[in-house]
């Protein structure tokens, strides 16, 4: 390139000056056409393993007016302690709430039944709302 065709990079008169505004794609070769990717067959979704009934309960009494969501029932009794801890950690991080595992029940702070129910169903539990 000769000096006449060079673009100034001194910053221009203001902060809105773009040194690349005068560039164009004229004279550049076209991009090669990419072949269409092969369509992969989608596997059928795996059926969720039936893991038992989980009672989804909201409690308020005896807690100073605070609401707690309790997961209990046959499904929780058959779930191992490491899996209960992992489930609690997932719910606490996803919902932004506190909670604890107490025996074979999981307690989550706040009324989070609407958010917990579809995730438990996806994990293979049969969710039943108990109480109010």
C-alpha positions as a Markdown table, in Angstrom:
| # | Residue | x | y | z |
|---|---|---|---|---|
| 1 | Unk | 0.0 | 0.0 | 0.0 |
| 2 | Unk | 1.2 | 3.5 | -0.7 |
| 3 | Unk | 1.0 | 6.3 | 1.8 |
| 4 | Unk | -2.1 | 7.8 | 0.2 |
| 5 | Unk | -4.2 | 4.6 | 1.0 |
| 6 | Unk | -3.2 | 4.3 | 4.6 |
| 7 | Unk | -5.8 | 4.8 | 7.3 |
| 8 | Unk | -5.1 | 7.1 | 10.2 |
| 9 | Unk | -4.9 | 5.4 | 13.6 |
| 10 | Unk | -4.2 | 8.4 | 15.7 |
| 11 | Unk | -7.6 | 8.3 | 17.4 |
| 12 | Unk | -9.3 | 11.0 | 15.4 |
| 13 | Unk | -11.1 | 13.9 | 16.8 |
| 14 | Unk | -13.2 | 12.1 | 19.4 |
| 15 | Unk | -13.8 | 8.8 | 21.1 |
| 16 | Unk | -16.5 | 7.9 | 18.5 |
| 17 | Unk | -14.0 | 7.7 | 15.7 |
| 18 | Unk | -13.6 | 4.2 | 14.3 |
| 19 | Unk | -10.3 | 3.6 | 12.4 |
| 20 | Unk | -11.8 | 0.6 | 10.7 |
| 21 | Unk | -14.9 | 2.3 | 9.3 |
| 22 | Unk | -13.3 | 3.0 | 5.9 |
| 23 | Unk | -12.4 | -0.6 | 5.4 |
| 24 | Unk | -14.5 | -2.8 | 3.1 |
| 25 | Unk | -14.5 | -6.3 | 1.9 |
| 26 | Unk | -14.2 | -5.4 | -1.8 |
| 27 | Unk | -11.5 | -7.5 | -3.5 |
| 28 | Unk | -11.6 | -10.3 | -1.0 |
| 29 | Unk | -12.4 | -13.8 | -2.1 |
| 30 | Unk | -15.8 | -15.3 | -1.1 |
| 31 | Unk | -15.8 | -17.7 | 1.8 |
| 32 | Unk | -16.0 | -21.3 | 0.7 |
| 33 | Unk | -19.4 | -22.9 | 1.0 |
| 34 | Unk | -19.6 | -25.4 | 3.9 |
| 35 | Unk | -21.4 | -28.6 | 3.2 |
| 36 | Unk | -24.6 | -29.2 | 5.3 |
| 37 | Unk | -23.8 | -31.2 | 8.4 |
| 38 | Unk | -25.0 | -34.7 | 8.5 |
| 39 | Unk | -28.2 | -35.1 | 10.5 |
| 40 | Unk | -27.6 | -37.3 | 13.5 |
| 41 | Unk | -30.5 | -39.5 | 14.7 |
| 42 | Unk | -31.8 | -38.4 | 18.0 |
| 43 | Unk | -32.0 | -41.2 | 20.5 |
| 44 | Unk | -35.4 | -41.8 | 22.2 |
| 45 | Unk | -35.5 | -40.2 | 25.7 |
| 46 | Unk | -34.7 | -42.6 | 28.4 |
| 47 | Unk | -37.7 | -43.4 | 30.6 |
| 48 | Unk | -37.2 | -42.2 | 34.1 |
| 49 | Unk | -36.8 | -44.9 | 36.6 |
| 50 | Unk | -39.8 | -45.1 | 39.0 |
| 51 | Unk | -38.4 | -44.3 | 42.4 |
| 52 | Unk | -41.5 | -44.1 | 44.5 |
| 53 | Unk | -43.8 | -41.6 | 46.0 |
| 54 | Unk | -42.6 | -38.3 | 47.5 |
| 55 | Unk | -44.8 | -36.3 | 49.7 |
| 56 | Unk | -44.4 | -32.5 | 49.1 |
| 57 | Unk | -45.6 | -30.7 | 52.2 |
| 58 | Unk | -45.6 | -27.1 | 53.3 |
| 59 | Unk | -45.2 | -26.5 | 57.1 |
| 60 | Unk | -45.5 | -23.3 | 59.1 |
| 61 | Unk | -46.4 | -24.3 | 62.6 |
| 62 | Unk | -43.7 | -24.3 | 65.3 |
| 63 | Unk | -41.2 | -22.4 | 63.2 |
| 64 | Unk | -41.8 | -18.9 | 64.3 |
| 65 | Unk | -44.0 | -18.1 | 61.3 |
| 66 | Unk | -41.4 | -19.2 | 58.7 |
| 67 | Unk | -42.6 | -21.5 | 55.9 |
| 68 | Unk | -40.6 | -24.7 | 55.2 |
| 69 | Unk | -41.1 | -27.2 | 52.3 |
| 70 | Unk | -40.6 | -30.8 | 53.3 |
| 71 | Unk | -39.9 | -33.7 | 51.0 |
| 72 | Unk | -40.6 | -37.1 | 52.6 |
| 73 | Unk | -42.2 | -40.4 | 51.9 |
| 74 | Unk | -41.5 | -43.8 | 50.4 |
| 75 | Unk | -39.2 | -42.4 | 47.7 |
| 76 | Unk | -37.0 | -40.6 | 50.2 |
| 77 | Unk | -36.8 | -43.8 | 52.3 |
| 78 | Unk | -35.3 | -45.7 | 49.3 |
| 79 | Unk | -32.8 | -42.9 | 48.4 |
| 80 | Unk | -29.3 | -43.2 | 49.9 |
| 81 | Unk | -27.8 | -40.5 | 52.1 |
| 82 | Unk | -25.3 | -39.4 | 49.6 |
| 83 | Unk | -28.0 | -38.9 | 47.0 |
| 84 | Unk | -30.1 | -37.0 | 49.5 |
| 85 | Unk | -27.2 | -34.6 | 50.1 |
| 86 | Unk | -26.6 | -34.2 | 46.4 |
| 87 | Unk | -30.3 | -33.4 | 45.9 |
| 88 | Unk | -30.3 | -30.9 | 48.7 |
| 89 | Unk | -27.2 | -29.2 | 47.3 |
| 90 | Unk | -28.8 | -29.0 | 43.8 |
| 91 | Unk | -32.0 | -27.5 | 45.2 |
| 92 | Unk | -30.3 | -25.0 | 47.4 |
| 93 | Unk | -28.1 | -23.7 | 44.6 |
| 94 | Unk | -30.8 | -23.6 | 42.0 |
| 95 | Unk | -33.5 | -22.1 | 44.2 |
| 96 | Unk | -31.3 | -19.8 | 46.3 |
| 97 | Unk | -32.7 | -21.1 | 49.6 |
| 98 | Unk | -31.4 | -22.8 | 52.7 |
| 99 | Unk | -32.2 | -26.3 | 53.8 |
| 100 | Unk | -31.0 | -29.5 | 55.5 |
| 101 | Unk | -31.4 | -33.3 | 55.4 |
| 102 | Unk | -33.0 | -34.6 | 58.6 |
| 103 | Unk | -33.1 | -38.3 | 58.7 |
| 104 | Unk | -34.8 | -39.4 | 55.5 |
| 105 | Unk | -36.5 | -36.1 | 54.8 |
| 106 | Unk | -35.3 | -33.0 | 53.0 |
| 107 | Unk | -36.3 | -29.6 | 54.4 |
| 108 | Unk | -36.1 | -26.5 | 52.2 |
| 109 | Unk | -36.6 | -23.0 | 53.5 |
| 110 | Unk | -39.6 | -21.1 | 51.9 |
| 111 | Unk | -42.5 | -22.2 | 49.8 |
| 112 | Unk | -40.7 | -23.7 | 46.9 |
| 113 | Unk | -43.1 | -26.5 | 46.0 |
| 114 | Unk | -43.9 | -25.2 | 42.5 |
| 115 | Unk | -40.2 | -25.2 | 41.6 |
| 116 | Unk | -39.3 | -28.6 | 43.2 |
| 117 | Unk | -42.2 | -30.6 | 41.9 |
| 118 | Unk | -41.2 | -30.7 | 38.2 |
| 119 | Unk | -37.6 | -31.6 | 39.1 |
| 120 | Unk | -38.6 | -34.5 | 41.3 |
| 121 | Unk | -40.9 | -35.7 | 38.5 |
| 122 | Unk | -38.0 | -35.6 | 36.1 |
| 123 | Unk | -35.9 | -37.6 | 38.5 |
| 124 | Unk | -38.5 | -40.4 | 38.5 |
| 125 | Unk | -40.4 | -39.7 | 41.7 |
| 126 | Unk | -44.2 | -39.6 | 41.9 |
| 127 | Unk | -44.9 | -36.3 | 43.6 |
| 128 | Unk | -48.0 | -35.9 | 45.8 |
| 129 | Unk | -48.9 | -32.6 | 47.5 |
| 130 | Unk | -49.8 | -33.1 | 51.1 |
| 131 | Unk | -51.6 | -30.6 | 53.2 |
| 132 | Unk | -52.3 | -27.0 | 52.3 |
